[in-house]
Amino acid sequence: MTKKRTYIYRGFERFWHWSQALLIFFLAFTGFEIHGYYTVFGFENVVRWHDIAAWAFLVLIVFAIFWHFVTGEWKQYIPTTKYIKAQISYYITGIFRGAPHPTHKTVYNKFNPLQRFIYLGLKLLVIPIQVLTGFIYMFYIYPQNPVQLTGLSVIAIIHTFGAFTLLAFVIAHVYLTTTGDTPLSSIKAMLTGWEVIDVDEKDEHKQHMQQAVDDSVAGYYRLDKDGKLVDVNEAWLKMFKCKDRNQIIGKPYSLARDPKHLSELDELVKNVMDGGTITGKPAVRRCMDGSTGKHLLSANPVIEDGKIIGMEGFILDISDTEELTEHMYYAVKNSGAGYYRLDDKGVITDVNEAWLKFYKYTNRDEVIGKHYAITRQPAEVGKLEDTFDKVMQGETLSGRLAIRRNKDGSTSRHILSANPIYLGNKIVGMEGFIIDISNLEKES
């Protein structure tokens, strides 16, 4: 493990967090005065302030829900039982013995298993109950009989219990923020967005790859041993003009092929299920609206406990790639998906094994930290600069034909996809995939 300063919390996330905290405290403060524990504002004034804060809280919830779904951050709250016993044990005893934390925070996994359950419970149970009971009081009980506001009706009991639950959470939450590397490190991170975290470089590399798959213009798919689709990413859905994953998940792969091309796909699937690897196979897909498109396909067996349990791979759309003639299209063979990642200065920060193989490098240290210019002949650098500039302006590019310069000085051809990398609303780099087509000249 190494320590690394990482941008964890985005701007809106921090605004939402602190606004929510202040509103919860203010609602609790005014709510307990309404119940007669003390007098600060006076009864009529405190009811009005409590109502105003409740509306502000509801508006914040609406914006937060929208943000979570637009950014995909809702996935952070998906519960898991993995490591949850270890996490509970850490909080009960391990934290006092200086034991290592059983889980590690990353950009893609901000919450430990226990936090996921607690935060999900707050969002789906406690806060909705508070909002519902609060508005029942606001629009029904109080207008009908204001005296009940300080009574012990069932609604009041539920609302008050929810308030104590939220306060208990806040107290525990504040305490646990002091258990980081320093007592204020977690609070500082929620103010600046940056936090120093433990990083497993292999795990980080894997998560970068997964994020690239999810966001890429390269379509990812996975089949089970029976040839049924079990996973696809957004790019795959877009290429096949499918708006609802439920239309294809659990369906046989034949759904994505015209009958006249199905036998080719049957043979390909059989080959991979027997342990073969398919790289850069040209294919004609059938989209959900009945139209067709062209793509390059790679496929690998999925192996678990020494057994092949399915297959997975990528497709890169080449329907609009004007540089490829029909003959060239059908000559494309022997390629694979090479992943790369650049920072905002064009410096290479990550590549996978396929990329290294295409460029004839033996290890990542030979290219990590180098400018992308090393991947092109001087006459070709300008084209890559144009691609990089467009992506850094927010464009997403696919199916671009490129000529790369390999480590030994030779040149080869590939098709490139490129996506901007975002941190908050800022583009901080570019990533994508390449599929090798260097054998086109030999076979065309």
TORZAFI-409460 format. One record per residue (C-alpha): residue in one letter; chain; z, x negated, y. Coordinates in Angstrom, 2 decimals. Layout:
[A, A, [Z, X, Y]]
...
//
This chain:
[M, A, [0.00, 0.00, 0.00]]
[T, A, [-0.76, -1.14, 3.54]]
[K, A, [0.33, 0.26, 6.91]]
[K, A, [-2.41, 1.74, 9.08]]
[R, A, [-2.36, 3.52, 12.46]]
[T, A, [-4.29, 6.73, 11.82]]
[Y, A, [-5.32, 9.71, 13.98]]
[I, A, [-3.61, 12.57, 12.12]]
[Y, A, [-3.08, 15.47, 14.53]]
[R, A, [-5.90, 16.86, 16.70]]
[G, A, [-5.48, 18.07, 20.28]]
[F, A, [-5.32, 21.81, 19.58]]
[E, A, [-3.07, 21.18, 16.60]]
[R, A, [-0.53, 19.46, 18.84]]
[F, A, [-0.81, 22.15, 21.54]]
[W, A, [-0.33, 24.88, 18.94]]
[H, A, [2.66, 23.10, 17.37]]
[W, A, [4.62, 22.62, 20.61]]
[S, A, [3.67, 26.03, 22.04]]
[Q, A, [4.79, 27.69, 18.81]]
[A, A, [8.08, 25.77, 18.83]]
[L, A, [8.84, 26.73, 22.44]]
[L, A, [7.97, 30.39, 21.84]]
[I, A, [10.13, 30.57, 18.71]]
[F, A, [13.09, 29.09, 20.59]]
[F, A, [12.56, 31.44, 23.54]]
[L, A, [12.17, 34.49, 21.27]]
[A, A, [15.36, 33.53, 19.43]]
[F, A, [17.26, 32.93, 22.68]]
[T, A, [16.23, 36.26, 24.22]]
[G, A, [16.55, 38.10, 20.90]]
[F, A, [20.15, 37.08, 20.38]]
[E, A, [20.96, 38.16, 23.94]]
[I, A, [19.40, 41.55, 23.15]]
[H, A, [21.83, 41.74, 20.21]]
[G, A, [24.72, 41.18, 22.60]]
[Y, A, [25.80, 37.65, 21.63]]
[Y, A, [25.80, 36.53, 25.29]]
[T, A, [24.41, 37.53, 28.69]]
[V, A, [21.98, 35.39, 30.69]]
[F, A, [19.05, 37.51, 31.90]]
[G, A, [20.64, 40.94, 31.68]]
[F, A, [19.62, 43.60, 29.16]]
[E, A, [16.55, 45.10, 30.90]]
[N, A, [15.20, 41.71, 31.97]]
[V, A, [15.74, 40.08, 28.59]]
[V, A, [13.91, 42.91, 26.79]]
[R, A, [10.94, 42.42, 29.13]]
[W, A, [10.91, 38.63, 28.65]]
[H, A, [11.22, 39.02, 24.88]]
[D, A, [8.22, 41.38, 24.85]]
[I, A, [6.11, 39.00, 26.98]]
[A, A, [6.95, 36.08, 24.66]]
[A, A, [6.09, 38.22, 21.63]]
[W, A, [2.62, 38.96, 23.03]]
[A, A, [2.09, 35.27, 23.84]]
[F, A, [3.14, 34.38, 20.29]]
[L, A, [0.64, 36.89, 18.87]]
[V, A, [-2.20, 35.47, 20.99]]
[L, A, [-1.30, 31.94, 19.82]]
[I, A, [-1.34, 33.11, 16.18]]
[V, A, [-4.84, 34.59, 16.60]]
[F, A, [-6.20, 31.37, 18.10]]
[A, A, [-4.45, 29.27, 15.44]]
[I, A, [-5.93, 31.36, 12.60]]
[F, A, [-9.40, 30.98, 14.12]]
[W, A, [-8.94, 27.21, 14.52]]
[H, A, [-7.66, 26.73, 10.98]]
[F, A, [-10.65, 28.48, 9.44]]
[V, A, [-13.29, 26.92, 11.73]]
[T, A, [-12.01, 23.38, 11.11]]
[G, A, [-11.16, 23.88, 7.43]]
[E, A, [-7.53, 22.91, 8.11]]
[W, A, [-6.38, 25.99, 6.18]]
[K, A, [-6.94, 23.89, 3.05]]
[Q, A, [-3.90, 21.81, 4.04]]
[Y, A, [-1.69, 24.77, 3.06]]
[I, A, [-3.08, 25.35, -0.45]]
[P, A, [0.04, 25.08, -2.66]]
[T, A, [0.33, 22.63, -5.54]]
[T, A, [3.09, 21.97, -8.05]]
[K, A, [2.05, 18.33, -8.51]]
[Y, A, [4.91, 16.04, -7.42]]
[I, A, [6.98, 18.99, -6.18]]
[K, A, [9.97, 18.11, -8.43]]
[A, A, [9.78, 14.52, -7.24]]
[Q, A, [9.62, 15.72, -3.63]]
[I, A, [12.70, 17.94, -4.00]]
[S, A, [14.57, 15.11, -5.72]]
[Y, A, [13.60, 12.78, -2.88]]
[Y, A, [15.01, 15.12, -0.24]]
[I, A, [18.23, 15.78, -2.21]]
[T, A, [19.13, 12.25, -3.29]]
[G, A, [16.27, 9.77, -3.00]]
[I, A, [16.16, 9.74, 0.79]]
[F, A, [19.80, 8.56, 0.87]]
[R, A, [19.14, 5.77, -1.64]]
[G, A, [16.12, 4.38, 0.19]]
[A, A, [13.77, 5.50, -2.57]]
[P, A, [10.00, 5.39, -1.86]]
[H, A, [8.38, 8.64, -0.75]]
[P, A, [6.67, 10.30, -3.75]]
[T, A, [3.63, 11.35, -1.68]]
[H, A, [1.72, 9.77, 1.19]]
[K, A, [0.34, 11.45, 4.30]]
[T, A, [-3.40, 11.17, 5.05]]
[V, A, [-5.87, 12.89, 7.38]]
[Y, A, [-6.93, 15.06, 4.44]]
[N, A, [-3.43, 15.67, 3.06]]
[K, A, [-0.91, 16.00, 5.89]]
[F, A, [1.77, 17.93, 4.00]]
[N, A, [3.72, 17.10, 0.86]]
[P, A, [3.91, 19.76, -1.92]]
[L, A, [7.23, 21.20, -0.71]]
[Q, A, [5.98, 21.45, 2.87]]
[R, A, [2.90, 23.31, 1.68]]
[F, A, [5.00, 26.00, -0.01]]
[I, A, [7.38, 26.32, 2.95]]
[Y, A, [4.64, 26.43, 5.61]]
[L, A, [2.57, 28.88, 3.57]]
[G, A, [5.63, 31.10, 3.13]]
[L, A, [6.25, 31.07, 6.88]]
[K, A, [2.63, 31.93, 7.67]]
[L, A, [2.18, 34.62, 5.04]]
[L, A, [5.66, 36.15, 4.86]]
[V, A, [8.26, 35.30, 7.52]]
[I, A, [6.10, 35.28, 10.66]]
[P, A, [4.09, 38.40, 9.69]]
[I, A, [7.37, 40.26, 8.99]]
[Q, A, [8.74, 39.16, 12.37]]
[V, A, [5.59, 40.32, 14.15]]
[L, A, [5.49, 43.64, 12.28]]
[T, A, [9.16, 44.52, 12.72]]
[G, A, [9.09, 43.36, 16.32]]
[F, A, [6.18, 45.60, 17.22]]
[I, A, [7.71, 48.55, 15.35]]
[Y, A, [10.69, 48.17, 17.65]]
[M, A, [8.52, 47.68, 20.72]]
[F, A, [6.27, 50.71, 20.20]]
[Y, A, [8.35, 53.12, 18.11]]
[I, A, [12.11, 52.68, 17.89]]
[Y, A, [12.90, 51.49, 21.42]]
[P, A, [10.76, 54.08, 23.27]]
[Q, A, [12.28, 56.85, 21.14]]
[N, A, [15.89, 55.71, 21.25]]
[P, A, [16.73, 52.56, 23.25]]
[V, A, [20.32, 52.60, 21.97]]
[Q, A, [19.05, 51.69, 18.51]]
[L, A, [17.90, 48.35, 19.90]]
[T, A, [21.44, 47.03, 19.64]]
[G, A, [22.26, 48.94, 16.48]]
[L, A, [22.01, 48.00, 12.84]]
[S, A, [18.90, 49.87, 11.76]]
[V, A, [17.04, 48.48, 8.76]]
[I, A, [14.26, 47.18, 11.01]]
[A, A, [16.79, 45.35, 13.18]]
[I, A, [18.45, 43.77, 10.15]]
[I, A, [15.11, 42.57, 8.77]]
[H, A, [13.99, 41.24, 12.16]]
[T, A, [17.30, 39.45, 12.73]]
[F, A, [17.27, 37.95, 9.23]]
[G, A, [13.75, 36.65, 9.90]]
[A, A, [14.96, 35.11, 13.15]]
[F, A, [17.77, 33.25, 11.33]]
[T, A, [15.25, 32.11, 8.71]]
[L, A, [12.97, 30.68, 11.41]]
[L, A, [15.91, 28.94, 13.09]]
[A, A, [17.02, 27.45, 9.78]]
[F, A, [13.49, 26.16, 9.24]]
[V, A, [13.34, 24.65, 12.74]]
[I, A, [16.69, 22.87, 12.27]]
[A, A, [15.64, 21.47, 8.87]]
[H, A, [12.23, 20.57, 10.26]]
[V, A, [13.70, 18.66, 13.21]]
[Y, A, [16.08, 16.81, 10.89]]
[L, A, [13.30, 15.79, 8.50]]
[T, A, [11.18, 14.45, 11.36]]
[T, A, [13.89, 11.80, 11.84]]
[T, A, [13.41, 10.46, 8.29]]
[G, A, [10.21, 8.56, 9.05]]
[D, A, [9.88, 4.82, 9.65]]
[T, A, [11.89, 5.33, 12.85]]
[P, A, [13.86, 8.43, 13.95]]
[L, A, [11.23, 9.33, 16.58]]
[S, A, [8.01, 8.21, 14.84]]
[S, A, [7.05, 11.68, 13.58]]
[I, A, [7.82, 13.32, 16.92]]
[K, A, [5.77, 10.66, 18.73]]
[A, A, [2.89, 11.30, 16.31]]
[M, A, [2.91, 15.00, 17.19]]
[L, A, [2.74, 14.05, 20.88]]
[T, A, [-0.04, 11.44, 20.64]]
[G, A, [-1.84, 12.44, 17.44]]
[W, A, [-1.54, 8.89, 16.03]]
[E, A, [0.84, 7.88, 13.25]]
[V, A, [1.41, 4.71, 11.24]]
[I, A, [1.17, 5.71, 7.58]]
[D, A, [1.09, 4.05, 4.17]]
[V, A, [-2.51, 3.74, 2.99]]
[D, A, [-3.79, 3.22, -0.52]]
[E, A, [-7.23, 1.76, 0.20]]
[K, A, [-8.72, 3.00, -3.07]]
[D, A, [-7.36, 6.49, -2.53]]
[E, A, [-8.51, 6.48, 1.10]]
[H, A, [-11.99, 5.40, 0.00]]
[K, A, [-12.05, 8.23, -2.53]]
[Q, A, [-10.94, 10.78, 0.08]]
[H, A, [-13.56, 9.56, 2.55]]
[M, A, [-16.15, 10.09, -0.17]]
[Q, A, [-14.86, 13.60, -0.89]]
[Q, A, [-14.90, 14.48, 2.80]]
[A, A, [-18.45, 13.14, 3.06]]
[V, A, [-19.49, 15.29, 0.11]]
[D, A, [-17.95, 18.38, 1.69]]
[D, A, [-19.56, 17.82, 5.09]]
[S, A, [-22.82, 16.11, 4.13]]
[V, A, [-26.38, 17.39, 4.30]]
[A, A, [-26.63, 16.11, 0.74]]
[G, A, [-26.01, 19.04, -1.60]]
[Y, A, [-23.30, 18.52, -4.22]]
[Y, A, [-23.14, 20.55, -7.45]]
[R, A, [-21.10, 20.53, -10.67]]
[L, A, [-21.77, 22.27, -13.99]]
[D, A, [-19.46, 22.88, -16.93]]
[K, A, [-20.41, 22.07, -20.52]]
[D, A, [-22.09, 25.48, -20.87]]
[G, A, [-24.38, 24.81, -17.93]]
[K, A, [-22.58, 27.16, -15.54]]
[L, A, [-22.04, 26.25, -11.88]]
[V, A, [-18.38, 25.55, -11.15]]
[D, A, [-18.61, 23.88, -7.74]]
[V, A, [-21.06, 23.36, -4.86]]
[N, A, [-20.66, 22.27, -1.25]]
[E, A, [-21.92, 23.95, 1.91]]
[A, A, [-25.10, 21.85, 2.03]]
[W, A, [-26.07, 23.03, -1.47]]
[L, A, [-25.51, 26.65, -0.47]]
[K, A, [-27.62, 26.15, 2.65]]
[M, A, [-30.51, 24.59, 0.72]]
[F, A, [-30.50, 27.45, -1.75]]
[K, A, [-30.11, 30.01, 1.10]]
[C, A, [-26.95, 31.36, -0.48]]
[K, A, [-24.38, 32.86, 1.90]]
[D, A, [-21.69, 33.64, -0.66]]
[R, A, [-20.40, 31.15, -3.24]]
[N, A, [-19.42, 34.05, -5.48]]
[Q, A, [-23.12, 34.75, -5.99]]
[I, A, [-23.57, 31.54, -7.94]]
[I, A, [-20.17, 30.24, -9.16]]
[G, A, [-19.90, 31.00, -12.86]]
[K, A, [-23.65, 31.65, -13.14]]
[P, A, [-26.04, 29.56, -15.31]]
[Y, A, [-28.09, 26.83, -13.64]]
[S, A, [-31.26, 28.75, -14.51]]
[L, A, [-30.47, 30.95, -11.50]]
[A, A, [-31.61, 28.08, -9.26]]
[R, A, [-35.01, 27.48, -10.89]]
[D, A, [-38.30, 29.29, -11.08]]
[P, A, [-39.10, 30.12, -14.74]]
[K, A, [-42.15, 27.81, -14.75]]
[H, A, [-39.93, 24.83, -13.83]]
[L, A, [-36.97, 25.80, -16.01]]
[S, A, [-37.98, 23.83, -19.10]]
[E, A, [-37.90, 20.59, -17.10]]
[L, A, [-34.37, 21.38, -15.95]]
[D, A, [-33.28, 22.31, -19.49]]
[E, A, [-34.43, 18.91, -20.72]]
[L, A, [-32.68, 17.15, -17.84]]
[V, A, [-29.37, 18.93, -18.46]]
[K, A, [-29.54, 18.16, -22.19]]
[N, A, [-30.16, 14.50, -21.42]]
[V, A, [-27.14, 14.27, -19.11]]
[M, A, [-24.89, 16.23, -21.48]]
[D, A, [-25.79, 13.62, -24.11]]
[G, A, [-24.58, 10.87, -21.80]]
[G, A, [-27.69, 10.05, -19.78]]
[T, A, [-27.92, 9.56, -16.03]]
[I, A, [-30.69, 11.02, -13.91]]
[T, A, [-31.40, 9.42, -10.52]]
[G, A, [-33.83, 10.65, -7.89]]
[K, A, [-35.64, 13.25, -9.99]]
[P, A, [-38.03, 15.38, -7.90]]
[A, A, [-37.44, 19.10, -8.36]]
[V, A, [-38.59, 22.48, -7.08]]
[R, A, [-35.72, 24.89, -6.48]]
[R, A, [-35.71, 28.66, -6.32]]
[C, A, [-33.69, 29.94, -3.39]]
[M, A, [-31.69, 33.15, -3.35]]
[D, A, [-34.29, 34.88, -1.17]]
[G, A, [-37.06, 34.10, -3.69]]
[S, A, [-38.60, 31.22, -1.71]]
[T, A, [-38.88, 27.66, -3.05]]
[G, A, [-38.03, 24.21, -1.73]]
[K, A, [-38.31, 20.57, -2.79]]
[H, A, [-35.48, 18.14, -3.32]]
[L, A, [-34.52, 14.88, -5.00]]
[L, A, [-31.87, 15.28, -7.68]]
[S, A, [-29.32, 12.91, -9.19]]
[A, A, [-27.13, 13.85, -12.14]]
[N, A, [-24.26, 12.19, -14.01]]
[P, A, [-22.08, 13.31, -16.91]]
[V, A, [-18.53, 14.39, -16.07]]
[I, A, [-16.21, 12.65, -18.54]]
[E, A, [-12.60, 13.60, -19.22]]
[D, A, [-10.46, 12.01, -21.95]]
[G, A, [-13.55, 10.32, -23.33]]
[K, A, [-15.49, 13.59, -23.70]]
[I, A, [-18.38, 14.91, -21.64]]
[I, A, [-17.23, 18.21, -20.13]]
[G, A, [-20.11, 18.84, -17.75]]
[M, A, [-22.39, 17.21, -15.19]]
[E, A, [-22.49, 16.70, -11.43]]
[G, A, [-24.70, 15.15, -8.80]]
[F, A, [-26.44, 15.44, -5.46]]
[I, A, [-29.65, 16.89, -4.11]]
[L, A, [-31.41, 15.77, -0.94]]
[D, A, [-33.84, 18.20, 0.65]]
[I, A, [-37.35, 16.78, 1.19]]
[S, A, [-39.15, 20.06, 1.90]]
[D, A, [-39.84, 18.99, 5.49]]
[T, A, [-40.34, 15.27, 4.90]]
[E, A, [-43.85, 14.86, 6.26]]
[E, A, [-44.12, 11.18, 5.25]]
[L, A, [-44.11, 12.11, 1.55]]
[T, A, [-47.46, 13.28, 0.22]]
[E, A, [-47.58, 15.61, -2.76]]
[H, A, [-48.51, 12.66, -4.98]]
[M, A, [-45.68, 10.56, -3.63]]
[Y, A, [-43.29, 13.46, -4.09]]
[Y, A, [-43.99, 13.70, -7.79]]
[A, A, [-43.87, 9.91, -8.16]]
[V, A, [-40.27, 9.65, -6.98]]
[K, A, [-38.14, 8.30, -9.82]]
[N, A, [-35.22, 5.99, -10.56]]
[S, A, [-33.08, 6.59, -7.47]]
[G, A, [-29.44, 7.48, -6.79]]
[A, A, [-27.13, 8.45, -3.96]]
[G, A, [-25.70, 5.57, -1.93]]
[Y, A, [-22.90, 6.45, 0.48]]
[Y, A, [-22.30, 4.64, 3.80]]
[R, A, [-19.99, 5.06, 6.79]]
[L, A, [-20.26, 3.51, 10.30]]
[D, A, [-17.86, 3.52, 13.25]]
[D, A, [-18.88, 4.42, 16.81]]
[K, A, [-20.09, 0.86, 17.43]]
[G, A, [-22.41, 0.93, 14.41]]
[V, A, [-20.14, -1.28, 12.32]]
[I, A, [-20.11, -0.63, 8.57]]
[T, A, [-16.67, 0.64, 7.49]]
[D, A, [-17.34, 1.98, 3.99]]
[V, A, [-20.03, 1.97, 1.29]]
[N, A, [-20.08, 2.92, -2.40]]
[E, A, [-21.31, 0.99, -5.44]]
[A, A, [-24.75, 2.64, -5.39]]
[W, A, [-25.29, 1.51, -1.79]]
[L, A, [-24.34, -2.06, -2.70]]
[K, A, [-26.72, -1.99, -5.64]]
[F, A, [-29.63, -0.77, -3.52]]
[Y, A, [-29.06, -3.54, -0.96]]
[K, A, [-28.45, -6.12, -3.70]]
[Y, A, [-24.91, -6.97, -2.63]]
[T, A, [-22.21, -7.75, -5.18]]
[N, A, [-19.09, -6.62, -3.29]]
[R, A, [-18.04, -4.57, -0.27]]
[D, A, [-16.54, -7.54, 1.60]]
[E, A, [-20.05, -8.86, 2.22]]
[V, A, [-20.94, -5.89, 4.43]]
[I, A, [-17.70, -4.23, 5.64]]
[G, A, [-17.20, -5.13, 9.30]]
[K, A, [-20.89, -6.02, 9.84]]
[H, A, [-23.25, -4.17, 12.20]]
[Y, A, [-25.85, -1.88, 10.68]]
[A, A, [-28.56, -4.22, 12.02]]
[I, A, [-28.08, -6.38, 8.90]]
[T, A, [-29.66, -3.56, 6.87]]
[R, A, [-33.02, -3.66, 8.67]]
[Q, A, [-35.80, -6.10, 9.49]]
[P, A, [-35.90, -6.85, 13.26]]
[A, A, [-38.97, -4.63, 13.69]]
[E, A, [-37.19, -1.71, 11.98]]
[V, A, [-33.83, -1.90, 13.78]]
[G, A, [-35.11, 0.27, 16.63]]
[K, A, [-35.73, 3.21, 14.26]]
[L, A, [-32.18, 3.03, 12.93]]
[E, A, [-30.84, 2.75, 16.49]]
[D, A, [-32.69, 5.98, 17.32]]
[T, A, [-31.14, 7.69, 14.28]]
[F, A, [-27.67, 6.38, 15.16]]
[D, A, [-27.97, 7.48, 18.82]]
[K, A, [-29.04, 11.00, 17.83]]
[V, A, [-26.21, 11.40, 15.33]]
[M, A, [-23.68, 10.10, 17.86]]
[Q, A, [-24.89, 12.91, 20.14]]
[G, A, [-24.04, 15.44, 17.42]]
[E, A, [-27.30, 15.82, 15.49]]
[T, A, [-27.42, 16.01, 11.69]]
[L, A, [-30.46, 14.37, 10.11]]
[S, A, [-31.91, 14.63, 6.62]]
[G, A, [-34.96, 13.42, 4.70]]
[R, A, [-35.74, 10.41, 6.92]]
[L, A, [-37.91, 7.74, 5.33]]
[A, A, [-36.59, 4.22, 5.99]]
[I, A, [-37.32, 0.60, 5.03]]
[R, A, [-34.20, -1.44, 4.38]]
[R, A, [-33.66, -5.20, 4.33]]
[N, A, [-31.82, -6.34, 1.22]]
[K, A, [-29.42, -9.26, 0.93]]
[D, A, [-32.10, -11.50, -0.62]]
[G, A, [-34.53, -10.81, 2.25]]
[S, A, [-36.69, -8.37, 0.30]]
[T, A, [-37.41, -4.86, 1.55]]
[S, A, [-37.18, -1.48, -0.17]]
[R, A, [-37.66, 2.15, 0.77]]
[H, A, [-35.20, 5.03, 0.77]]
[I, A, [-34.66, 8.53, 2.12]]
[L, A, [-31.65, 8.81, 4.41]]
[S, A, [-29.29, 11.58, 5.49]]
[A, A, [-26.86, 11.14, 8.38]]
[N, A, [-23.94, 13.18, 9.74]]
[P, A, [-21.64, 12.66, 12.73]]
[I, A, [-17.97, 11.93, 11.96]]
[Y, A, [-15.52, 13.86, 14.12]]
[L, A, [-11.91, 13.20, 15.11]]
[G, A, [-10.88, 16.30, 17.00]]
[N, A, [-13.84, 17.05, 19.27]]
[K, A, [-14.89, 13.40, 19.54]]
[I, A, [-17.65, 11.80, 17.45]]
[V, A, [-16.29, 8.50, 16.13]]
[G, A, [-19.01, 7.41, 13.74]]
[M, A, [-21.77, 8.30, 11.32]]
[E, A, [-21.93, 8.71, 7.55]]
[G, A, [-24.37, 9.92, 4.93]]
[F, A, [-26.31, 9.15, 1.78]]
[I, A, [-29.46, 7.28, 0.84]]
[I, A, [-31.70, 7.88, -2.17]]
[D, A, [-33.87, 4.97, -3.27]]
[I, A, [-37.64, 5.47, -3.48]]
[S, A, [-38.64, 1.80, -3.62]]
[N, A, [-40.76, 2.39, -6.71]]
[L, A, [-43.09, 4.74, -4.85]]
[E, A, [-45.48, 1.93, -3.90]]
[K, A, [-45.73, 0.85, -7.52]]
[E, A, [-46.55, 4.28, -8.84]]
[S, A, [-48.52, 5.88, -5.97]]
//
